[in-house]
Amino acid sequence: SDLPLMSLGMRGSIAESAGGGRSEEDRPSAESAEAAGEACGQAIVLYDFKLSSSTDDDASKYLSLRTNDVVTILKRNRAGWWLGLFKGQIGWVPARYCGEI
């Protein structure tokens, strides 16, 4: 799976359960995603989202977003997460916090 097993709590906090996160080398760069034309849509952020984590490594896998931000969707997974591009950064966002436009 591309995404570690995650559970969303209230107010956008995330608790990570066991299971392989992505290494920095596995994460696509903003440049490679745009150049490959991988975008599969855009979404507007419905709720503020920020990772509640004590490690910088975890935070770099997810986008911190505010209501009304517009994210380019690069990939969707069945677990309800989207890989998004926002202001040159690529990271995971919870699909239920966004509305497709």
C-alpha positions as CSV (number, residue, x, y, z in Angstrom):
1,S,0.0,0.0,0.0
2,D,1.2,3.6,-0.7
3,L,-0.1,4.9,2.6
4,P,0.4,3.7,6.2
5,L,-2.6,2.4,8.0
6,M,-4.2,5.5,9.6
7,S,-7.2,6.4,11.6
8,L,-8.6,9.9,11.7
9,G,-9.7,11.3,15.0
10,M,-11.6,14.4,15.8
11,R,-10.3,17.8,14.5
12,G,-8.0,16.2,11.9
13,S,-5.6,14.6,14.3
14,I,-4.1,11.4,13.1
15,A,-2.9,8.3,15.0
16,E,-0.6,6.1,13.0
17,S,-0.9,2.4,13.6
18,A,1.7,-0.3,12.8
19,G,2.9,-0.5,9.2
20,G,5.3,0.9,6.7
21,G,5.3,4.5,5.9
22,R,6.8,5.8,2.7
23,S,10.5,6.7,2.6
24,E,11.6,10.1,1.3
25,E,12.9,8.4,-1.8
26,D,9.4,6.9,-2.5
27,R,7.6,10.2,-2.5
28,P,7.1,11.8,-5.9
29,S,8.4,15.3,-6.3
30,A,6.2,18.2,-7.3
31,E,8.1,18.6,-10.5
32,S,7.9,15.0,-11.5
33,A,4.1,14.9,-10.8
34,E,3.4,18.0,-12.8
35,A,5.7,17.0,-15.7
36,A,4.1,13.5,-16.0
37,G,0.6,15.1,-16.2
38,E,-0.5,12.8,-13.3
39,A,-3.2,15.2,-12.0
40,C,-6.6,13.5,-11.8
41,G,-8.6,16.5,-10.6
42,Q,-8.8,19.3,-8.1
43,A,-10.4,19.6,-4.7
44,I,-11.3,22.4,-2.4
45,V,-10.5,21.9,1.3
46,L,-13.7,21.9,3.4
47,Y,-12.0,21.7,6.9
48,D,-8.6,22.7,8.3
49,F,-6.2,19.7,8.4
50,K,-2.9,19.5,10.1
51,L,-1.1,16.4,11.3
52,S,-0.9,16.0,15.0
53,S,2.5,14.4,15.2
54,S,5.7,14.9,17.2
55,T,8.0,13.9,14.4
56,D,9.0,15.9,11.3
57,D,9.2,12.7,9.2
58,D,5.5,12.0,9.7
59,A,4.6,15.6,9.0
60,S,6.4,15.6,5.7
61,K,4.1,12.9,4.4
62,Y,0.9,14.9,4.7
63,L,-0.2,18.4,3.6
64,S,-1.3,20.9,6.1
65,L,-4.3,22.7,4.7
66,R,-6.8,25.4,5.5
67,T,-10.5,25.7,4.5
68,N,-10.9,26.9,0.9
69,D,-7.4,25.9,-0.2
70,V,-7.4,24.2,-3.7
71,V,-5.4,21.0,-4.0
72,T,-4.4,19.2,-7.2
73,I,-5.3,15.5,-6.8
74,L,-2.5,13.2,-8.0
75,K,-3.7,9.9,-6.8
76,R,-6.6,8.3,-4.9
77,N,-6.5,5.2,-2.7
78,R,-9.3,3.0,-1.4
79,A,-8.6,3.9,2.2
80,G,-10.0,7.4,1.7
81,W,-6.8,9.3,1.2
82,W,-5.6,11.4,-1.8
83,L,-2.1,12.3,-2.7
84,G,-2.2,16.0,-3.4
85,L,-0.1,18.8,-4.7
86,F,-0.4,22.2,-2.9
87,K,2.1,25.1,-3.3
88,G,4.8,22.9,-4.6
89,Q,4.5,20.3,-1.8
90,I,3.2,16.8,-2.3
91,G,1.5,14.9,0.6
92,W,-1.5,12.9,1.7
93,V,-4.8,14.5,2.5
94,P,-8.0,12.9,3.9
95,A,-10.6,12.7,1.1
96,R,-13.4,13.4,3.5
97,Y,-11.9,16.8,4.2
98,C,-12.1,17.8,0.6
99,G,-14.7,18.3,-2.1
100,E,-13.9,17.7,-5.8
101,I,-14.3,20.7,-8.1
